[in-house]
């Protein structure tokens, strides 16, 4: 499989856009002007402007009555002034509101009267589903290579414009082992830093390597880049880009998102994930139709259900035929009410109220105003049953944690108050209980013949990186002696003669779990095991742990015991009080404010608080990505267990998975603990640590089998493997993907007895050497002698340092010692020819490619190197022949560079000289070409490099022709010659690079 060029990826993206209705400028597969350059010429855009202002002026006049050219110019001038705010997101929010709502402006109507109107920059049909009207009124244009230049020059690969306004920027990489979406994200970060003004109108950014698609709101951290999936996507990852492009960028869908689904908060700009967008639209569509009057949104924990409710409520509030409704968000806890209230304030949600008391709630329900109401379900317990609320059945109720809807019959009281309302339930853990009185989330919220209005599974969440995989480890703690204080006379008389093991079984069966947890001998053993695990597996990667106990007393006892071994500031417990608490418990009973402070401190990765002990608190709705491991000493099952598991599945840098360490026997039979019809809840949501260790061993064997060689811990093995990867792109991509999977598992599971065996460590060490040497060559860098272990991830580094010398795997051959303290490949005297061809080709290709971008004189050498590499990969030439050809290219490269030094030229002048000499050697002597190059450079230094490219091209052509006319040689240059185009490209490219270095 050969690499798809960046231009190839660009062409595919542009084709997808054209398929769904965008007008495309630019074709990266053919030589010629960039698409943006064509539009620059058409609308006379200067490259220091982020918007096609002349284009926008035309659309303003077209879209709005009574707007003159002067009015349009004034509006554009005001918009320009607002582009330069110091804070990007402040400017972005202000500009977005003008794009969405229009610009207030005073115009003269047909009667000559002044009046204030909102002038539309984009036309939004009253019904956002009216695609025909949307497309007729607005222009949707895609261009490649939109160059923006102020202090520095940036040029995203593709830009999407609506009425001349750039709202989406793309950065693309080619398909291949050395090109990644990570690199594209890094470049997008640099663009937003260096060219802030260009992103003021921006909706979101896209990065892709042709295989993966990720998008994120303007100025978002990289952790917020997510995939987009259509409703029809079936998990075929090779179609990920096509699926996203042909779904999200349908103009109607993109503008729907633009108008209804954008929030700004103190944390940054928020745009929806695909599951939030799809679920919200389905609910609003159900409101439009008027039936069915309920639906269940089953989204796994961590997928942002709170924001899905807010998105749905926001669109319903703004949509015609839906907006005049009272909407109510019902949560099940006071703390969640406070959190969501803060979020609604933060995003500036229009017209919302919080029902602080039952009287407040009754008053709000009776008034039945067009607003959003936030309340807890508990307030409905005492709401007047005779209250007259929602007489026409137009209210909309969003119920969070819908699986708890029927607890304490609170759901019935809510429905009595609002019997005709629309009800949408949200849960990650629906409940289905047996019996007439058993709770059934589907029965409460799903209409007949429908399980859910929208589903987002654990498997999908893990695939998208929204949540991490969770593993579990079973731990058992046996007593050495039956504790005497548990054996009262009755027990002793009844069971005292039985063997110790039988007495323990009876205790386990008949003594309450909470009593068992509080038994000091057992508790001490559990604490020691917790600390051993935490200090080996969790603390080294700077993550945290939570201990779940069966009683409030047990929680206090565990915290006290943990504090014997760790600093007091490192261990906290949070328990509720009941007015009859024992003295040792009172220090852990906190006020609401103190509890919030503890939780906030625990969430901070760098804080000293590392272990938190609870009983019931924080097992639902607690979101702390830094929490990796839950130490479970409490029997829970089904939705309660899934809620607890979800505390550990929030992703975070350096965290490969969440983990449950089970001291309560919950996972002795996972199928009984999690009785869900959909087996994926168990199969994809949880894996035992031993199973994960086996997966690592399988991946290691799979990686080794890729090479089909005798795998020994010597330099020759590494060199042979690296050469094979360089020769086969498909093998290289597979190796990198599998190695990354193995690396994640190793960091998650180690230390583990299966992973600590010498043979396993040796294999893993060699694979690390192969990986790092290959990556160095892909960057065009010769592998360094004495590579430091700092390149290696934490657990791998730790294990390698413990085995400073390991023996080779193959015991049939002579023993070889391998120094892991400096694990780079030691080049042997007789380097393998395949490896030499791989290494020399990689370094030379990167080196000459950089030079070719600055000077066309190197382009032919760059093409030759690529051809040599291609011939070598396809076995058309041997490694020895490839090396000889590389040496020839190197000699020619050095000859060109020495010529530049001999002539004492700067890089731009020398590039122009070589270009001119090559094009017109028959017409000019070398001396004339040199003089002309120097003069052209001097003549063009005064030009305005912020002007549009076509104007700059004309100016350069003029200066070249003037130079030639003075020599009576004008006829030599033909108008269609590439020399003029290449001259501009050389000057622009070198100026761009010089600007980026300033």
C-alpha positions, 0 to 999 in steps of 0.5 A: 500500500503506497502513501496517499499524498496530502493532495490526494486527501485534499482532493477526496475531501473537496469531492465529498463537499461537491457531492453534498452541494458545495461549490468547489474552487481548486484542484490539488491534483493538477498544477495551477492556482489554488482555489482561494487564489481564484476567489481572491482575484474574483473578489479582490481579497488582500491576504491580510483579510480573513473575510471576502468583504466584497463578496459579503457586501454583495450578499448583504444587498441581495439578502436584505431590502432597503440596504444600499451599497453605502449601507453594506459598506458601513456594515462591513466596516463595523464588522472589520473593526470587531475582528481585532479583539485581544481574546479570540473567543470573545471576538468569535462569540460577538461575530457569531451572534451577528452571523446568527441573529443579524446586524442592527443597522439604520436604513432608509425604507421605501417611504424615505423614513429611517428605521432600525433593522436587523440586517442578515449576513446569512439567510436562515429559513424559518423552517431549517428543513427547507434546504431549497430556500437555504441553498437558493439564498446563500452561497456555500463555497469550498476553497483549497489553500486559503492563505492569510498573512499578517505578522505570520502566514498560515494556509489551511488546506481547505476552507468553507465559506458561507457568503464569503465568510470562512466558518470551517478550516481543515488541516489535512495529512497524507495517509501513512505511518508518519502522518497523523491527526495529532500533527494536524491538530498541532498545526491547527493550534499554531494557526489559531495562535499566529492568525487569530483574526482568521478564526474570528468568524470560525464555527469549528475546525477539522483535522484528518489524515484521510482515514480519521476525521476529528472536529472541535470548536474554535480554540478548543484544547486537543482533548475536545476533538471528536469524530462525527458519525451519521445515523447510518454509520455501521462502524466501517472505519475505512469509511469514517471520513466519507461518512462524516463529510457527506453527513455533517457538511450537508449545508442544511445540517451544518447550518442547523448546527450553526443556528441552534447548537452553539454555546459559549462558557467560561471554559470555552466554546461548545458545539455538539457531539453527533449523538447530542445533535441527533438525539436533540433533533429527534426530540424536537421533531417529535414535539413538532409532530405532537406524537408520540408524547414521550421517548427514552434517550439511552446514552452511556455515562460520560456522553454529556446527557446534561448538554443533550438536554440543554441543546434540545431545550435550546432548539425547541425554544428557538424553533417555529411552532415549538418555541411557545412552551414551558420546558422543565428539566428534572434532576434527582439530586440537589447537587446536580441541580446546582451544577446544571444551574451553573452550566445554564448561567455559564452558557447564557441560556435565555429565560430559565428559572430554578424552582428553589422551593415547592411553592416556587415550583407550584407558582411556576407550573401554574403560570406556565410561561415560555421558559425553561425551569430547573428543579429536583424530582423530590419537590414534586412529592408535596406539590398540590395535586389540584394544581392547574398546570399545562392545561393544553399539554404543551409542556416538555419535561426532560427527566435526568437519571430516568431509571430512578423516576419511579423511586418513592412514587415521585414520578407519579406525582410529577405526572399528576402535576403535568399529566399531558406533558411530553416526557423525555427520559435520559439514562445510561443505566435503564432498569428492568425489574420483575414483578408487577411493582418492578421498575421498568424504565422502558415502560415509563418512557418508551412508546409502544413498539419503541425501545428508545428514541436514541441510543449511544452505547458503551461500545460507541463511547469507547470507540469515539474516545468519549469514555475509556475501557474499564477493567476489573480485578478480583481480590479475596481477603481471608481471616487467619482467625475467626474474630472473637468479638463476633462469636457471641455465646449463641454462635459459639454454642451453635457453631464453635465445634465446626472447623475454622473454614466452615465457621468463616462460611457461616459468618459470610452467609449470616453476618451483615456485609457492613459488619464484615467490612468493619472487622478490624483484622479484615479491614487492615488486610484490605487496606494494605492490599489497597495501598500496595495496588495504589502505590504500584499501579495508580500513583506512578501515573499520577492518578487517584483512587476511591474506596467504596465501603458498605456502611458509613462506619466502615468508611470512617474506619477505612479512612482512619486506617489509611491515614496510618500509612499515608499523610492525612492530607492524602486521604479523605472520607465523605459520609452523611450524618444521621444525628446518632453518629459515633465519635470517630465518624464525626470528623468525616461528616462535612458541610455542603461547602466543605464537601465541595472543597474536598471534591474539587481538590480530589479532581485536581491532578496535582493536589495532595488528596489522592484517596477518597473513601465513601459509602453511598455518596459520589457513586452517581453524577461524580465526574473526575477524570483523574479517578482511575481505580475504584476499590469496591468493598460493597455488594452492588449490582445492575444500574447501581454497579454501572453507575459506580463503574462509570466513575472511572471511565472518564478519559484523561491524558495518561489514563489508558483505562478505568479499573475496579478492584473487587473485594466484595465478590461482585465480579465472581459472576459478572453476568449476574451482577449485570443482568442486561439484555444487551450483552455488550454492557459486559462484553465491551464495558468490562474486561478482567485484568488477566484478560487484558494481560492476555491481550497484551501477550497476543499483541506482542506475538502478533507484532513479532509475527509481522516480521517473519524473522528470527526474533533475537535481542541484537542490533541485526534483528532491529535493523531488519525489522525497521528495514521491513517497515520502511519497505512496506507501508501497510506493514508499518501502519499495522505495526504502529497501530498494534504497538500503540494498543499494546503500549496502552495495555502495558501501561494499564496492567503492569505490574502483572505476573504475566507481563513480568517474565523475562522473555516477555520483557525482552520481547517488549524491549526489542519492540520498543527499539524497533518502534523508536528507531522507525519513528526517528527515520520517518522524521528523517533523523538518524537514530541517535546513539545512546537514546534515553529512556525518557522517550519511553512511557512510564511503566515501560521505562520502569520495567526496563530500568529494573532489567538493565541487562536481559538475555536474548530470546533464542537460547539455542544460539550463543548468548548475547548481552544487551544494554537496556540502559541505552536501548538504541540500536548499536550499529554493527560494522557490517550494517545490513544493506536493507537497513542502510537503504531504508535509513539513507532513503528516509534521511535523504528524502526528508532533507531534500524535500525541505530544500525543494520547498525553498528552491526548485533546483532540488525538485528533480533530486526530490523526485529522484529520491522518491523514485529510488525509494519506490523502486526499492520498495517494489523490489525493482532495484536491490538495496545495494543499487539504491544506496549507490543511487542515494550517494549520487543524489547526495553528491549532486545536492552538495554540488548545488549547495556549494555553487550557492556558497561560491556565488555568495547568494542568499537562498531566494536569489539563488533559487531564482537564479537556478530557476532562470538558468534552467528555463532559459540557458539557451538565451542567457549566459550564466553571468546574465542569469545571475545578474537578472536573478539579483536584480529581480530580487531587488526589484520585488522587495518593495512589493506589497506582499499582503495584496491578492496573489493574482495582483502580486503575480502581475506585479512580479511579471511586470518587474521581470519584464522591465528587467528583460526589456532593459536588455532588449530580451522581452520576447524571450519570456512568453506569457504562459511560461511557468517561470513567472508563476514559479518566481512568485511561489519562491518569493512567497514560500521563503517570505512565509517561512521567514515570517514564521521564524520571526 
